[in-house]
Amino acid sequence: VAGKVELGGVHAPPSPARWSQIERETQAVIEGVGARVPASDWMGFRPTLPDSLPVIGRSRTLPCVYYAFGHQHVGWTLGGITGQLIAELVQGKQPSVDLAPYDLARFRMW
C-alpha cells in the first residue's frame, strides 16, 4: 500500500492522521485486510523539481552515470518507462522518447 503526497517540508514530522486515513481507505477497498503493524510504518521524501518534470538522461561529464530521479508522486507510475529509457541509453540505443525536456541541463543558470 502506497501513501499520499503531503507538502510539509523536510523537517515536518510524520502525520498519524494520514496513517489512519490510509488504513481506513485500504480496509474499505481490500476485504480482509487487518490493522497495520506500527513497526512497519515509514514516511519518506519524494523528490520534486521546480518544473515538475523528472530528470532522465546521461551525465555530460561522467559517461557511466545515468540520471533517473524527481518523479514526485508518480514514481511508481513512471518507473517502467523510465527504466526502459535508461536501458536504451545504457545499450547505446536512441531513446524511444525525446529526452530533451528531461535533461538536467535545463536547470543551468548560465
Secondary structure, DSSP 8 states (H G I E B T S, - for coil): ---------TT----HHHHHHHHHHHHHHSTT-----GGG---------TTS--EEEE-SS-TT-EEEE--GGGHHHHHHHHHHHHHHHHTT---SS--GGG-GGGG---
